[in-house]
Every structure is written in structure tokens, then in C-alpha cells.
Amino acid sequence: MPCTRAYAPVVRFTHRRTFGALLLLLSLSLSPSFAASLLVKNARLITVDPAQPDVFVGWFSVDAEGRIDALAAGEPPADLVADSTLDAAGRFVAPGFISAHSHIYMSPVRGVGFDSTLYGWGSALGPILKRTTGDDIYWFTLHGALDFLRNGITTAYDFTNSGVDRIAAVGLNEKVPYGVQRPGPFEENQIRAKAAAGLRFVNSVGLPRVGPPDVTRARFENVLEFFNDFAATEPLAMKMAISGGVQRAPDIGAAHLEAALMRDHGLLNQSHFLESPERVDEQQAKFAWYEEAGALGPQLIFGHFIQVNDEIVTKAAETGCRMCWQPTSNGRLASGIPDVTRYREAGMIVGMGLDDQSCTDISDPFQNMRIGMYTMRALHSDAAAMPIGDILFLHTLGSAELLDIDDDVGSLEVGKYADFLVVDPRDPDTGPIHNPLASYVLACGLRNLDLVYVAGRPVADGTTMLSYDETEVRREVDTRMARIKADIAAAAAATSTDS
């Protein structure tokens, strides 16, 4: 049964919010009433706060900044005044999911390369993506961000599209491919699109070789400057990161450049690494590049990290490297099953992502959780290998910890943003509730998702988006994709005629 014992409002002290928390305590103790922007009451709260019970019936209030300013079990104070009230009786209220590894611009390219592994799937996407402009990518990203929000993903780590086509540099002996930029801007448009949708995000930018290392670095730092200026007035933009590319790099220079930017700007680097069962020896050998460059450590996140060996796991764990797990795409692309249980036992911080929307097909965090849990239990023949509380943690607070954004998101706690889901286990009916947490993790899904809130404001009501007019988005995406498909067909016809 849900815990209903009385709690005083919980105040979360952090190095950034101690003063505000003290003011809150004073206001609660000295004022005859206190005001809130939003009051949520009668909720089955799943806070994912380790200091709280798994599930309890209670309430919380949200301030004008969109942060939780009080939270407790039982009934809210009679003198609490709020601009709006959400009575969540009978429903779960839980933190929004975090996708700690995403490629949001890929949302309109589903159903391509459907029976291929990673490299074949990428080749199938190539003819479409190389014809996109910066304007196309804006609308594609907006489409994907709205899709994430509708499905309960309120924060995403997003690998952006650089819009750089790789070509061979002049000179028969040149081993380093340089790239040519398509009409843009690309990264800047993706930043704008995610904010326009209302999605909270960590923005990850790659280092395509557009010239010598100093030119490539300057390109990245220009995007970083744009992001920092944008984030100064847009709280949805949380931080910048590096999209590591050593797995596909021709030489160790890529690792040295990534390590230098990590060090000089204090950035996280999430690198696609050891993903595919193809080219395993080549991939594993490049782990030494990161080690030699001095990149191993808590700032380095390995995305996928499937095709490992004992030495790599030991060294990654000992140096504090982290890992992000994409169960759905790992299955869809036949990439394999990372032993997440083993990584966590070794001490690695692990988060979860929905990955590329064209290789997870439905951006469903409930499904992603369950696929992950089921594969760990099957891999170890042990139902305790991935408990229900652990898998929910990994897709919420665990992912926030992975990305060093857990002061702001990942759980329902005082001081954090009120990014949350309202989920009704009785519509459609999942049956009597024997264990509330088990019902939420095992039996609920997108069909039960009623409302999605970001910073205390509703952004989705069922499948209806409230944060943006989707009619315009669908029209733009359909028109632009039709143009791209026509271009592909014309090129194929020309090739056929030439032959």
C-alpha cells in the first residue's frame, strides 16, 4: 500500500540553492499562507528520490521559475494558494524520462534500413541525409523533439547533425578526409528547434574534419559560443557536450582534439564506441587512443559499449568513465547486449537513451526500460539482475547523474525543475494495484500517459501537443521529405540512363 505518513515539506539544499531554500523555510514558518504557480495534489508520487519511499500519496507545489518549492506526503496546507491546481487522484506522478543518448533530427526517417545492422542501416540513410539543408534539419529536429515530449521524455542528450559531407582531400596520398558544409546553419538550428518545442536538452556537437585541427576546433568553439549565448536566456538549454568520433576516425588525432576540448572547456564527451559486432578488433584497438590522449575519466561517456573485453571494462571503470545504454536500438540493429549489470558492479555510472528515432521506431521509454530489464535478466538467468527500481532509476535520475545535471532534473525534489508525467494505471485499466512501483514500471505505458509537464507547465495532453502547433510541423516535414525523395528518384533515373 502507498505510504501516507505525514512529512514536513522537504527542502533540498545544494551549493547553488541554499539561500533560496532558507527563504522557503522562513516563508513556510512565518507567513499565514504561501503562493505557488502550480499545486499537484492527491498524487501517487514516484519521486525517484532515494531519501523518500518508492511511492506515497502526497503533493508538491511549483514556483514561478518552474521549480518544485515544497513536497510532502498527505494533504497540502490549507493556506497554500496556487494559480492552478492539478488533482491527480488515482494517478501516478513521476519524473519525466531522460534520454541520455539521442539523435532527434532523425525522427522523420523511420522505416529505413529496417533489416540491417549499424553500417548497412547508416548507408541506407545516407542518400536522404546528404540532401538535407539547415532549414530541413530545423523542422526534422522540431518534429523529433515534439515526439519525445509526447512520449514522456522531458530531457534529452542530443547528438546534432553537422551538415558536413565527407570527401577525400586533394592528393592521392592524403589519408585524412576533409568535409564540405551544406547550406546551414545546422547546429544552431537544432538548438533553436529543441527550445521551440519545449524540450530540455544537453546539446552535443561533433568534430567533423573540415580542415586541419585548428580549423576543426574553431568551428566547434563557434557553436559553443552560440550555445552559451543562447543558454544565458533559455533554461531549456542545459549544457554543451562533445559527440566523440574516435570509433570512425582514421588516426589518433581525433582523440587528442576531443581530450583538449574536454580539458579546456570542461565538457562531457559522449563517444559512440564499441557498438557494432562488425570491425570489433579495429574498434577495440582505438580504446588505447583515448588512453594515450588522456581522455579517460568521468568526463568521458561511452555510448553503447557492447563489444568490450575484460581489460577495457577494468580500465574504463578504474578511471571513472561512464556508459550509456540503448536497449531498443541495440536489439533493432542486432548490435548485441552490453552487460550493464557487470559495468555497474565494476563501479561505472550508467544511464539510458532512446537513441536514433529511426532505429527505435517508437520513442517509448516504457518499452526501452522493459527491454533493458528483460535482456539483463535473460543474460544472467537471474530475475534480480535488474530490479524494477533500478531500471526506473537508470532512465531518470541515473541518466541525470550520468550527464551531471542531477541538481536540476531526474527526480521530484525541492529545488529541481517540475518536469513530470501523470500516468493513469486504470485508463486503460491495468487491473488492481498490488505493488504501485511494479504497476508503473511493468504494466503502464504510453497508452496510460495522460499529461506531460516541463517546468510546471503542460506540454502534452495525451497525444495532443500543447507546446507547438503540429499541423505546421507536419506540413513542413512532409514537403521537405517529398523534395528529398524526388531528388533521390531523379538521381537514380539519371544513373540508369547513363548506364
PyMOL commands that set and color helices and strands:
alter all, ss='L'
color gray80, all
select helices_A, chain A and resi 18-30+104-106+118-129+134-150+187-197+213-231+246-248+253-265+280-285+287-293+310-319+327-332+340-346+357-360+365-380+388-394+397-402+436-443+446-448+470-498
alter helices_A, ss='H'
color red, helices_A
select strands_A, chain A and resi 34-45+56-62+68-73+80-87+92-95+97-103+153-159+164-167+178-181+200-205+237-244+268-273+300-304+322-325+350-352+355-356+420-423+449-454+457-461+464-465
alter strands_A, ss='S'
color yellow, strands_A
deselect
rebuild
show_as cartoon
